[in-house]
Every structure is written in C-alpha cells, then in structure tokens.
C-alpha cells in the first residue's frame, strides 16, 4: 500500500487584517485575515518548518528523496532544496531537488512521489505571496508552508491515507505570469481562465474517479486549490449539486498560499478525516491534477500521538495585530531607516560548509565521559578536558527556557528592536539566541521556547540562515503588534 505517511501545514505566527489594507489605501479590501511570514522567514524556512512537523509525525520513516516547490525561491540556479536537506539533517545519499517555480510544482511532485519506486519521498513547499499595494495578490494571498511524506506502508510507519487514483489534464494557455524578480503578477481576463479550468478540472476529476471506481457522491470531502476564486466557486457549486462537500479553502483565515496551498489544504482535510472516508484534492494551475485517497485506521493513532499540530490550531494561535505599514516594510515595499549600525557582512561559504551540522542542523556535541553538552559544538570538553571524544547532539527539537534576556535597539535588524535571550535547554546546555514571533514586552524569564529555522540576514544576495527561539506554539497567542 502506497500513500501518505504524514502531512503537515505551517502557518506563520503573524496575520494581517484585510480591513487594515483598505483603511490605509482608502478602498475596500475584503474581510478576514491573511497569513504573513515574519521578516526573518522566506519560502525556504516555511518549508523547513512544515517538513519538521511532518517528519515529527513519522519518526520511523526517513525520506529517500526530497522535492521542494515554490514560486518565490531564495535563489535562481542554486538549488534551494539542499538548504532543507541540511536543516532536516537528511543523509548524503538522499537526493534534494527543486520542483520548478510554478504553482503546479507541488502537485507534479506529489504525483511523481506516489508513483515512485523509492520507499519514501518528502514533498515540501513554501511560498511568500505578495504583490502591488492593494492588489488582489496582496489582499487574497497568504504565506505558508506544507509538507507531505509519501511512501509504502510499514508496521512502524503506516500509511494514513492510501492513494487510490490520480487524474491529470494539461493544456497550454496564458493565465497568470510573472517575470523573474518582478513583484507584480500579471493576469489575463478572469473568464478566460475560468472557462479553461472548468474543462480541465472536469477531465482530471472524472479520470481520477474512473480510475478509483467510485462516484463523486462517495467522496467525503474535496479540497480545491487554485489562484482563481471564480473557477473554484463554479466548481464548488457543481460538486455541491452532486452531493459532495467542498473543504474550506482557508481564504478567510490564511489566503491563497501559492505552491504551498495544495499541501496545506490536504493536511487540513486529514486533520479531521475519519477512517474509511474517501477524500480528494483537486489542483488547478496551468492544468488540473486530481488525487483520491482513502483514509486508513492508522490516522487515529497518528492524531493521538501528541506530536500532531493541526492547521486550525496554528490559525487560532496567530497574532492578527500586525500593522499594514510593518507588513509593507517586511516585504521591502516600504523601506524604513535601519539603526545606524553597519549592515551584516555576507556569509562565508567555506565557514558555513565547515560547520554545516551546527549552522543548518543545530547539532551540538556531547562529551562521552561526562555527558557535558557543548553549544556550539567543541573539540575539547569544558569538563575533564577530553579532546575529540564527542557524540553529535541534535538540539533542534529540544525545548528551552528563557534564563534572562535583553532588548537591543541599536544592533542592526530589518525589524528592530532585537530580543536576545539566554536559553537553558531541557536536559542541559545553554546558548544566547535571538527570539522571534514575540514582542519586546511579551518576554518573561522562565518562558518556554522552541527552536525555529530562520533567515538571519541577506548580503550580496546570499541568504544567511540559522536557528532562533520562539514561544512554544499552543502556549497562548501574543497580543503585541509585530516587532
């Protein structure tokens, strides 16, 4: 049996109320919120966080391949997937590749993973959705990450949703496009795309149902991912008439999250699906891809494992007080004067490669004799002085407690001030770290934090990544506006 072993979405902490866009621009902007990646997040870090959640749900299944899909890559030419590979501490024999820079990349990678001969494949995606101020892409978009672990069912890593059928339809037509480096996405007339997607969706959906040997009314839920709301609405009406329940598109709480949206919707559906139900995912982007899954009995234990963080829980825990001006500054649309301090120098490629496990995997070292933990890793133990007698100590999934902290308004930051904290890790180890997703007045000594992979800075077009600490998710929403 091949199918989904785990699936997770990652919704960033911050939300932008659409009403604040309209208030600033003097026009209507709709209701609800859109999710916003912090100033230190990008498509790569969003995918890393989603992948960490997915792999945490499948601790006995390491992927043999990694595919990364996004429309907002950190680099061109350089593979971004290798950054995920390093942050997730995957083996050197695990291939990591980008699934192009189009909205169809995720569904294409998922289809390939379901038909792959490799025992398990991780399909990760992340996207930063933006646009001109007041544009539909800005108002209706949302930032998010998602990850789907596909593989063969085993006793230690059972499939929670068996792949029953896949259907696809492809046709070249000009619908939406953006030149590399451009902020604005161009779009052809809505009705043109709506008509094309209606025919393509019917072809792909009917092919999947025929392959599965089921009728539409046997499906418990269908999730539709598309940048075209009118096409989704027409299809939802048609499915509703056939007795099919269409899943929430998350438009009111997250927005359309680009390449991450198919995985985010699928994770949300599986968060509540019951064993035996048939669920479908329909992706409309330069064609149509339809997937039919049957939920297995394993999903009950999967959700009860204590490692499950639902999409809805992340939505509910978000902070919706982000000012529109702060959002614009984070996206570089409204540059602000930074602190009068030297900007960071570019990262050293050779130094980063030498410290790969520490920089990307957050792996310290532990003295074999004394069990002393060293952060960052060291060759000489501070207890006993043993030399080169260390074991790796992965710390990315270890929680910590704030021992003390300071607010720095002078150090350079794209979003000052910086909150620095000395963190004591559970089980030993102490390290000063920058805190994120928290306001300066919301930090307390004794607060529990968890690690998160973030972008520290960018210089000479080189993104410098490392780990920060954030308040534990689920510990209560922060009510202070973006810092």
RABELPE-V797843 format. One record per helix or strand. SS is the DSSP state (helix for helix, strand for strand). FROM is the first residue (numbers start at 0). LEN is the number of residues. Records with the same first field share a line. If there is no record, write none. Layout:
SS=FROM-LEN ; FROM-LEN
This chain:
strand=1-10 ; 13-4 ; 32-4 ; 64-5 ; 94-4 ; 119-8 ; 140-1 ; 143-9 ; 160-9 ; 175-2 ; 185-2 ; 220-6 ; 245-1 ; 255-1 ; 277-7 ; 287-8 ; 318-1 ; 362-5 ; 372-2 ; 379-1 ; 386-1 ; 389-5 ; 399-9 ; 417-8 ; 429-7 ; 447-12 ; 461-10
helix=17-8 ; 42-14 ; 80-7 ; 104-10 ; 135-5 ; 189-23 ; 215-3 ; 228-13 ; 257-13 ; 297-6 ; 310-6 ; 323-7 ; 348-6 ; 355-4 ; 439-3
